[in-house]
Amino acid sequence: MVQYLRDSVFAKSRCSPGAVNAFCCALGTLFPRAFVTVLLTWAAYVLVIDIGIRTLGGLGRAVVVLFGTGIYVLTVSSYFLIVRYAGIGPSRMVAAGGGGGSGGDEDSSETELEAGMAALLPQGVMAKENGQQRYCSKCKCWKPDRTHHCSTCGTCVLRMDHHCPWFSSCIGYDNHKYFILFLIYVVVFCQISFFVSGIVLLDWIDRSEYLDTYISLNWVFLFIISIIFAIAVSFFLCYQLYLLFSNKTTIEAMETQRYKSSVASSSYRYSQPPSSESVGNVFDLGWRENFRQVMGDNPWTWFLPVRTSKGNGSTFPTNGKVLNAIRRQAQQEAQMLSSLQGFLDRGGASSSSGGRQSNVVIANEEDEYTGRVSVEFRASERRRDD
């Protein structure tokens, strides 16, 4: 009965449950963006117009108007650039490849995407938990290093850091610099607002103006909100700067990343499979180069909302020491496995004349994409001929 009534309502309103769900998702996406934009605009109005122009005078007015307007423009610009370049995934390689053909040929696009991803496979260093090549079953594409699928955005994101609810978007390779700059701008904006609003409030109290006039509630709210956001965002900014100088994303800092090896992860017996926990961060190039990977080489553009990040988001320079550690560890593991196999072969040959023998055989399988040799232990049985 309930199902019938619900279907009748949607039929009369010409609105399907899918359309309602899409509308709610769009509303949920729009709300935080509108809230942040309105909050920043209100703060700029109080700081620049209500305090700077209407209250202050002389040099103080010029300084507050100049710095307040400038930091507001930078903050809003970086915010919209974050939203503009959010959620860009491996599928953009089709356009980057400049493949021919008609723009509406989906089969051709899928073929080009598959070819582009396959070309990147030998260059990648990350693997799944089982040591196999990373593949997204939802997006139906190979995943380059540091790419992850966002269930909220419904797509894979290059060098994904995290999904931020304040932007309703993912922070990844294409907008990571804008995100760092936005945090810096917000902290500076809040500090300026706190300092200026605090001065006018103290001046209002010292002059005993509260006996004759009412204080502007905008000043009070700006003073309170700015100090709260300054403290909260400062802590988050410090953590993001630590990740920036370490060349880690938030996901990589919270989860262990598995690396490729000449020996399959499932075959490791004498040491742990290579990962960020066992051998270190393979993308750590030193704090200076780590900083430049995101912010660029030109110091004049480090703190401007312009695109200067290095690379293409699909391949990344690696730490040679960590790569050598992975190779040495895999080589030692292969030698230990080979020694074990030799011992078992000798034991099997010496006792093959009688009795029931349980032996272990190593089966080698080569991955068609990575060329990695998979080592698998299998049990075999021999019976004595009577």
Helices and strands as residue ranges (DSSP letters): H 2-12, H 17-44, I 45-53, H 58-84, H 92-97, H 106-120, G 121-123, E 126-127, E 135-136, E 141-142, E 148-150, E 155-157, E 162-164, E 169-171, H 176-206, G 209-211, H 217-246, H 250-254, E 258-259, G 265-267, H 287-295, G 299-301, H 320-350, E 357-366, E 373-382
